[in-house]
Amino acid sequence: MSALFAWPVRVYYEDTDAGGIVFYANYLRFMERARTEWLRAAGVHQHTLKEQAGLLFVVKSVTVDYQAPAVLDDQLQVTVEVQKIGKASILLAQQVIRGEQVLVTSTVKIGCVGASDLRPAAIPAGVLQAMQQNNE
């Protein structure tokens, strides 16, 4: 079973829509930040990966299920849980949670690509090892 990584997010006025709830696309931003911090916690820095290995992580696909809204000043936890690590991709499950209530669930497939040609590329062994260790 994989370890659950959680990143705190507070809802600001700029995150909400005219109805006073978090605009649906902003959950994707919250989840992106959590994935970036999950990588950092594993010792993987995306700018270094690009500069030293010429590689990028990109979103290949995402599914999102909105179950309840977040509102101004809510304190949220955005989770990242590895479902599968492949040679050139990672499948992640993510949730946005307020207290004990799950607001949003998502499955995200991330691909590793060459920075110059955007073609699929193998995730470097050291990065795979760091992800697996951070996932235990």
Residue pairs with C-beta under 8 A, 6 or more apart in sequence:
2 81
2 82
2 83
2 135
2 136
3 81
3 134
3 135
3 136
4 79
4 80
4 81
5 34
5 37
5 38
5 41
5 79
5 80
5 81
5 134
6 34
6 77
6 78
6 79
6 80
7 33
7 34
7 37
7 38
7 77
7 78
7 79
7 80
8 75
8 76
8 77
8 78
9 30
9 33
9 34
9 75
9 76
9 77
9 78
9 96
10 73
10 74
10 75
10 76
11 22
11 70
11 71
11 72
11 73
11 74
11 75
11 76
12 72
13 72
15 22
15 23
15 26
15 72
16 22
16 23
16 71
16 72
17 23
20 71
20 72
21 69
21 70
21 71
22 69
22 70
22 71
22 74
24 64
24 66
27 64
27 66
27 96
27 103
27 104
27 106
28 62
28 64
30 76
30 78
30 96
31 78
31 80
31 94
31 96
31 106
31 108
33 78
34 78
34 79
34 80
34 94
35 80
35 92
35 94
35 108
35 110
36 46
38 80
38 134
39 45
39 46
39 57
39 131
41 134
42 130
42 131
42 133
42 134
43 130
43 134
44 127
44 130
44 131
46 56
46 57
49 55
49 56
49 57
49 124
49 127
50 56
50 115
53 124
54 114
54 115
54 116
55 112
55 113
55 114
55 115
55 121
55 123
55 124
56 112
56 113
56 114
56 115
56 118
57 90
57 110
57 111
57 112
57 113
58 110
58 111
58 113
58 118
59 108
59 109
59 110
59 111
60 89
60 109
60 110
60 111
61 108
61 109
62 106
62 107
62 108
62 109
63 106
63 107
64 104
64 105
64 106
65 104
65 105
65 106
66 103
66 104
67 102
67 103
67 104
67 105
68 98
68 101
68 102
68 103
69 103
70 76
70 96
70 98
70 103
74 98
75 98
76 96
76 97
76 98
76 103
77 96
77 97
77 98
78 94
78 95
78 96
78 97
79 93
79 94
79 95
79 96
79 97
80 92
80 93
80 94
81 92
81 93
81 94
82 90
82 91
82 92
82 131
82 135
83 91
83 92
83 93
83 107
84 90
84 91
85 91
85 123
85 128
85 131
85 132
85 135
87 122
87 123
88 111
88 112
88 120
88 121
88 122
88 123
89 109
89 110
89 111
89 112
89 120
89 123
90 109
90 110
90 123
90 131
91 107
91 108
91 109
91 110
92 107
92 108
92 109
92 110
93 105
93 106
93 107
94 104
94 105
94 106
94 107
94 108
95 102
95 103
95 104
95 105
95 106
96 102
96 103
96 104
97 103
111 120
112 120
112 121
112 122
112 123
113 119
113 120
113 121
114 121
123 131
